[in-house]
Amino acid sequence: MTYNAGHYDVIVIGAGHAGVEAGLAAAKRGAKTLMLTLNLDLVAFMPCNPSIGGPAKGVVVREIDALGGAMGKVIDKTHIQMRLLNTRKGPAVRALRAQADKPLYIKEMKRVLESQENLTLRQGMVEKLLVEDDQIKGVVTETKAAYYAPTVIVTTGTFMRGRVIIGDLSYESGPNNQRTSVSLSEQLEELGIEMVRFKTGTPMRVNSRTIDYSKTEIQPGEQEPRFFSYETTEFITDQIPCWLTYTNEDTHKIINDNLGLSAMYSGMIKGTGPRYCPSIEDKIVRFNDKPRHQIFLEPEGRDTEEVYVQGLSTSLPEYIQKEMMETVPGLEKAEIMRAGYAIEYDSVVPTKLWPTLETKKISGLFTAGQINGTSGYEEAAGQGLMAGINAAAKALDLETLILDRSQGYIGVMIDDLVTKGTDEPYRLLTSRAEFRLMLRHDNADLRLTEIGHRIGTISDERYERFLEKKRVIEEEKNRLEQVILKPTDDVQAAIEESGGSTLKEAARATDLLRRPEMKYDVIAKLTPSDIPLSDEAAEQVEIQIKYTGYIKKALEQIERMRKMETKTIPEDLDYDEVHGLATEARDRLKEVRPLSVGQASRVSGVNPADVSILLVYIEQGNIARVSGE
């Protein structure tokens, strides 16, 4: 017998990285939001690596912050090390990566949630979704509490029918020996939500006091202040190093000799694992020509001795884990505190979702995070943010938000998922973004803050600061366009010191800045400005001037793409009436139901000829729709 436990606008199931961003975004938009989680002590828990960011992923964290999310602010307050990657490469591939203090990250995120207006945080296991006539109505917990809402966001991560595997040992569990959700997964299948089985894994954690660091290479953080959030003003300077070591022939021999004991190769694991984060067994088999593989030793926090052994993810039996670890320099006497394991779990097929992350089958039901087939905290958080924004929009009749591929990596990811689907845990890569020159780490606020303010997730105060930053950037760019530098001794000396060829005649400051070797600070010394530029604004001036030609070409490509995106397709279009489509294209279009011709062109199995036929059919205006929809 259930009891009425309350009415809300949005209910979020789960409080991992997707769940927390979903709940915060919905609440910021004014939705009365309930977040239900299995364990309040493990809000935003990191079950795998203790880090945030990296190539593409770090840009997502900045995009989350530019849209009013929490991940960037929290990692800025709780990291033990911060580094800017790819500094010798162009701005399109630079990204921040932070080592997290895992316990402190949880504590700070929980504080953020508890202080958010409109958000109720509650511990409880959801056993059932309340659905009537393909419309979500609420949820019921195992304690028989019925919570009602017109929208529900499922962010269960790897907990749906989770199964932990270590060698021949297998048991039902979520990450970190937490309870797993079975009934919810079964109900989703009963409701017609198509599911797949995926797999991921994690390495052992060892006691720092038992590591011989003299046999490893130190990997220090940076002393220069770095930050993910555009609102961060205080910086952590006492950073803790990570350490680098390597596997060797002895390690590889132990693994090869015991492959039959690995759940990956014994047949115990049925789910598909992530290509870009393979187990050590998979690395040895796939890259058998490599004499060694990197192993990073990453502290899990300031007040714990646990060290994450990045690179030794495994499902081998525990005693084999110990044997192989003893062959790695520095880990010969290391004590395992937690064994590595593989975990299988259920995911929904993401092509069954609209770009808002609402399910096509059940109105008002959204999914976000690893349940949608992704891997990584950042990918989960980005989806959670968008699901929260759009669930609140549906509940309160507000503006929905769909980012296109030119606006952010979040837009690239969601479009990839709902249009192309994925047959393995999806990971964001810079190569997935055709407009990556525009989707940089440094300009996320310029791309997205205005959108965040418009939908209500960015405050007026922050927006005013953003507008001032934009103003001074444009003012300085205009000023430099007017400045003429003559070949004086000071100018020539500055150019030579920068490694460039001296001037033969006077040149505009902007033309000089476009030289590859020239930096803005050199120009600024030669032609001082009264404009109050922050380091961030100065960086924008340099990048926007230096890459003007490339940016112009990218904007032209984006404009062509947007023309295709504006040609909408009715979601109930009857593709059987579009004569001339290839059979594969027709089947895939009926499955995905793209909302624009641009999206249709990216559906796997749809070729340019099919797109042309579809375009002509739509432009004729005599559109047949599926009956009953």
Disulfide bonds with the S-S distance in Angstrom:
none
